[in-house]
């Protein structure tokens, strides 16, 4: 059997590849949202893509970004505060004390 990927996603990926200069990588804003923090990019602005009615925002990849894990990516976007959970924090502190004392099972 032979499979062929088709559709708007593969069309757009092929057009980004065609528009990129040799040795460079272009991506759309949707892909950048998935890879945010993992890559350093330069915005190129709206790019007209053959076959699409409206231009798409394009970005050129310049290198690796500072983020290495999903937790780091979330922290870069901003974590929510851990509020209203005083009892959970107290349980965590007690568990930490028990673990430090060598007691691994909950009391």
FIKEKOL-794492 format. One record per residue (C-alpha): residue number from 1; residue in three letters; z, x, y. Coordinates in nm, 2 decimals, always signed. Layout:
<rs>
<r><pos>NUM</pos><code>ALA</code><up>Z</up><east>X</east><north>Y</north></r>
...
</rs>
This chain:
<rs>
<r><pos>1</pos><code>UNK</code><up>+0.00</up><east>+0.00</east><north>+0.00</north></r>
<r><pos>2</pos><code>UNK</code><up>-0.07</up><east>+0.11</east><north>+0.35</north></r>
<r><pos>3</pos><code>UNK</code><up>+0.13</up><east>-0.01</east><north>+0.65</north></r>
<r><pos>4</pos><code>UNK</code><up>+0.03</up><east>-0.01</east><north>+1.02</north></r>
<r><pos>5</pos><code>UNK</code><up>+0.27</up><east>-0.06</east><north>+1.31</north></r>
<r><pos>6</pos><code>UNK</code><up>+0.12</up><east>-0.30</east><north>+1.57</north></r>
<r><pos>7</pos><code>UNK</code><up>+0.24</up><east>-0.49</east><north>+1.87</north></r>
<r><pos>8</pos><code>UNK</code><up>+0.35</up><east>-0.44</east><north>+2.23</north></r>
<r><pos>9</pos><code>UNK</code><up>+0.61</up><east>-0.18</east><north>+2.14</north></r>
<r><pos>10</pos><code>UNK</code><up>+0.37</up><east>+0.05</east><north>+1.97</north></r>
<r><pos>11</pos><code>UNK</code><up>+0.10</up><east>-0.02</east><north>+2.23</north></r>
<r><pos>12</pos><code>UNK</code><up>+0.34</up><east>+0.08</east><north>+2.51</north></r>
<r><pos>13</pos><code>UNK</code><up>+0.46</up><east>+0.39</east><north>+2.32</north></r>
<r><pos>14</pos><code>UNK</code><up>+0.10</up><east>+0.50</east><north>+2.27</north></r>
<r><pos>15</pos><code>UNK</code><up>+0.02</up><east>+0.45</east><north>+2.64</north></r>
<r><pos>16</pos><code>UNK</code><up>+0.33</up><east>+0.65</east><north>+2.75</north></r>
<r><pos>17</pos><code>UNK</code><up>+0.22</up><east>+0.93</east><north>+2.52</north></r>
<r><pos>18</pos><code>UNK</code><up>-0.13</up><east>+0.92</east><north>+2.66</north></r>
<r><pos>19</pos><code>UNK</code><up>+0.00</up><east>+0.92</east><north>+3.02</north></r>
<r><pos>20</pos><code>UNK</code><up>+0.23</up><east>+1.22</east><north>+2.96</north></r>
<r><pos>21</pos><code>UNK</code><up>+0.12</up><east>+1.57</east><north>+3.06</north></r>
<r><pos>22</pos><code>UNK</code><up>+0.09</up><east>+1.82</east><north>+2.77</north></r>
<r><pos>23</pos><code>UNK</code><up>+0.43</up><east>+1.93</east><north>+2.67</north></r>
<r><pos>24</pos><code>UNK</code><up>+0.61</up><east>+1.64</east><north>+2.84</north></r>
<r><pos>25</pos><code>UNK</code><up>+0.77</up><east>+1.32</east><north>+2.73</north></r>
<r><pos>26</pos><code>UNK</code><up>+0.75</up><east>+0.98</east><north>+2.92</north></r>
<r><pos>27</pos><code>UNK</code><up>+0.98</up><east>+0.69</east><north>+2.85</north></r>
<r><pos>28</pos><code>UNK</code><up>+1.03</up><east>+0.34</east><north>+2.98</north></r>
<r><pos>29</pos><code>UNK</code><up>+1.34</up><east>+0.20</east><north>+3.14</north></r>
<r><pos>30</pos><code>UNK</code><up>+1.43</up><east>+0.01</east><north>+2.82</north></r>
<r><pos>31</pos><code>UNK</code><up>+1.43</up><east>+0.33</east><north>+2.62</north></r>
<r><pos>32</pos><code>UNK</code><up>+1.63</up><east>+0.51</east><north>+2.89</north></r>
<r><pos>33</pos><code>UNK</code><up>+1.90</up><east>+0.25</east><north>+2.86</north></r>
<r><pos>34</pos><code>UNK</code><up>+1.93</up><east>+0.33</east><north>+2.49</north></r>
<r><pos>35</pos><code>UNK</code><up>+1.94</up><east>+0.71</east><north>+2.56</north></r>
<r><pos>36</pos><code>UNK</code><up>+2.13</up><east>+0.71</east><north>+2.89</north></r>
<r><pos>37</pos><code>UNK</code><up>+2.34</up><east>+1.02</east><north>+2.92</north></r>
<r><pos>38</pos><code>UNK</code><up>+2.18</up><east>+1.19</east><north>+2.62</north></r>
<r><pos>39</pos><code>UNK</code><up>+1.88</up><east>+1.30</east><north>+2.83</north></r>
<r><pos>40</pos><code>UNK</code><up>+1.81</up><east>+1.42</east><north>+3.19</north></r>
<r><pos>41</pos><code>UNK</code><up>+1.51</up><east>+1.23</east><north>+3.33</north></r>
<r><pos>42</pos><code>UNK</code><up>+1.31</up><east>+1.22</east><north>+3.65</north></r>
<r><pos>43</pos><code>UNK</code><up>+1.20</up><east>+0.87</east><north>+3.77</north></r>
<r><pos>44</pos><code>UNK</code><up>+0.83</up><east>+0.84</east><north>+3.82</north></r>
<r><pos>45</pos><code>UNK</code><up>+0.83</up><east>+0.48</east><north>+3.95</north></r>
<r><pos>46</pos><code>UNK</code><up>+0.61</up><east>+0.19</east><north>+3.84</north></r>
<r><pos>47</pos><code>UNK</code><up>+0.32</up><east>+0.29</east><north>+3.61</north></r>
<r><pos>48</pos><code>UNK</code><up>+0.03</up><east>+0.06</east><north>+3.54</north></r>
<r><pos>49</pos><code>UNK</code><up>-0.03</up><east>+0.03</east><north>+3.17</north></r>
<r><pos>50</pos><code>UNK</code><up>-0.36</up><east>-0.09</east><north>+3.03</north></r>
<r><pos>51</pos><code>UNK</code><up>-0.31</up><east>-0.41</east><north>+2.85</north></r>
<r><pos>52</pos><code>UNK</code><up>+0.00</up><east>-0.52</east><north>+3.03</north></r>
<r><pos>53</pos><code>UNK</code><up>+0.01</up><east>-0.75</east><north>+3.33</north></r>
<r><pos>54</pos><code>UNK</code><up>+0.28</up><east>-0.58</east><north>+3.53</north></r>
<r><pos>55</pos><code>UNK</code><up>+0.36</up><east>-0.21</east><north>+3.58</north></r>
<r><pos>56</pos><code>UNK</code><up>+0.66</up><east>-0.06</east><north>+3.39</north></r>
<r><pos>57</pos><code>UNK</code><up>+0.92</up><east>+0.19</east><north>+3.52</north></r>
<r><pos>58</pos><code>UNK</code><up>+0.85</up><east>+0.53</east><north>+3.37</north></r>
<r><pos>59</pos><code>UNK</code><up>+1.07</up><east>+0.84</east><north>+3.34</north></r>
<r><pos>60</pos><code>UNK</code><up>+0.99</up><east>+1.19</east><north>+3.25</north></r>
<r><pos>61</pos><code>UNK</code><up>+1.24</up><east>+1.37</east><north>+3.02</north></r>
<r><pos>62</pos><code>UNK</code><up>+1.36</up><east>+1.70</east><north>+3.17</north></r>
<r><pos>63</pos><code>UNK</code><up>+1.61</up><east>+1.81</east><north>+2.92</north></r>
<r><pos>64</pos><code>UNK</code><up>+1.93</up><east>+1.73</east><north>+2.73</north></r>
<r><pos>65</pos><code>UNK</code><up>+2.21</up><east>+1.55</east><north>+2.91</north></r>
<r><pos>66</pos><code>UNK</code><up>+2.58</up><east>+1.61</east><north>+2.89</north></r>
<r><pos>67</pos><code>UNK</code><up>+2.66</up><east>+1.32</east><north>+2.65</north></r>
<r><pos>68</pos><code>UNK</code><up>+2.69</up><east>+1.40</east><north>+2.28</north></r>
<r><pos>69</pos><code>UNK</code><up>+2.86</up><east>+1.09</east><north>+2.13</north></r>
<r><pos>70</pos><code>UNK</code><up>+2.85</up><east>+0.71</east><north>+2.18</north></r>
<r><pos>71</pos><code>UNK</code><up>+3.21</up><east>+0.73</east><north>+2.31</north></r>
<r><pos>72</pos><code>UNK</code><up>+3.11</up><east>+0.98</east><north>+2.58</north></r>
<r><pos>73</pos><code>UNK</code><up>+2.82</up><east>+0.75</east><north>+2.67</north></r>
<r><pos>74</pos><code>UNK</code><up>+3.05</up><east>+0.45</east><north>+2.70</north></r>
<r><pos>75</pos><code>UNK</code><up>+3.30</up><east>+0.66</east><north>+2.91</north></r>
<r><pos>76</pos><code>UNK</code><up>+3.02</up><east>+0.77</east><north>+3.14</north></r>
<r><pos>77</pos><code>UNK</code><up>+2.93</up><east>+0.40</east><north>+3.21</north></r>
<r><pos>78</pos><code>UNK</code><up>+3.30</up><east>+0.32</east><north>+3.26</north></r>
<r><pos>79</pos><code>UNK</code><up>+3.56</up><east>+0.21</east><north>+3.01</north></r>
<r><pos>80</pos><code>UNK</code><up>+3.76</up><east>-0.11</east><north>+3.06</north></r>
<r><pos>81</pos><code>UNK</code><up>+4.13</up><east>-0.07</east><north>+3.12</north></r>
<r><pos>82</pos><code>UNK</code><up>+4.37</up><east>-0.12</east><north>+2.83</north></r>
<r><pos>83</pos><code>UNK</code><up>+4.59</up><east>-0.38</east><north>+3.01</north></r>
<r><pos>84</pos><code>UNK</code><up>+4.80</up><east>-0.67</east><north>+2.88</north></r>
<r><pos>85</pos><code>UNK</code><up>+4.86</up><east>-0.49</east><north>+2.55</north></r>
<r><pos>86</pos><code>UNK</code><up>+5.21</up><east>-0.35</east><north>+2.59</north></r>
<r><pos>87</pos><code>UNK</code><up>+5.33</up><east>-0.46</east><north>+2.25</north></r>
<r><pos>88</pos><code>UNK</code><up>+5.02</up><east>-0.29</east><north>+2.08</north></r>
<r><pos>89</pos><code>UNK</code><up>+5.08</up><east>+0.03</east><north>+2.28</north></r>
<r><pos>90</pos><code>UNK</code><up>+5.45</up><east>+0.02</east><north>+2.17</north></r>
<r><pos>91</pos><code>UNK</code><up>+5.34</up><east>-0.01</east><north>+1.80</north></r>
<r><pos>92</pos><code>UNK</code><up>+5.10</up><east>+0.28</east><north>+1.85</north></r>
<r><pos>93</pos><code>UNK</code><up>+5.37</up><east>+0.49</east><north>+2.00</north></r>
<r><pos>94</pos><code>UNK</code><up>+5.61</up><east>+0.41</east><north>+1.72</north></r>
<r><pos>95</pos><code>UNK</code><up>+5.34</up><east>+0.49</east><north>+1.46</north></r>
<r><pos>96</pos><code>UNK</code><up>+5.27</up><east>+0.82</east><north>+1.63</north></r>
<r><pos>97</pos><code>UNK</code><up>+5.65</up><east>+0.90</east><north>+1.62</north></r>
<r><pos>98</pos><code>UNK</code><up>+5.67</up><east>+0.81</east><north>+1.25</north></r>
<r><pos>99</pos><code>UNK</code><up>+5.36</up><east>+1.02</east><north>+1.17</north></r>
<r><pos>100</pos><code>UNK</code><up>+5.49</up><east>+1.32</east><north>+1.36</north></r>
<r><pos>101</pos><code>UNK</code><up>+5.82</up><east>+1.29</east><north>+1.16</north></r>
<r><pos>102</pos><code>UNK</code><up>+5.62</up><east>+1.29</east><north>+0.83</north></r>
<r><pos>103</pos><code>UNK</code><up>+5.65</up><east>+0.92</east><north>+0.75</north></r>
<r><pos>104</pos><code>UNK</code><up>+5.30</up><east>+0.80</east><north>+0.68</north></r>
<r><pos>105</pos><code>UNK</code><up>+5.37</up><east>+0.44</east><north>+0.58</north></r>
<r><pos>106</pos><code>UNK</code><up>+5.46</up><east>+0.17</east><north>+0.83</north></r>
<r><pos>107</pos><code>UNK</code><up>+5.83</up><east>+0.08</east><north>+0.86</north></r>
</rs>
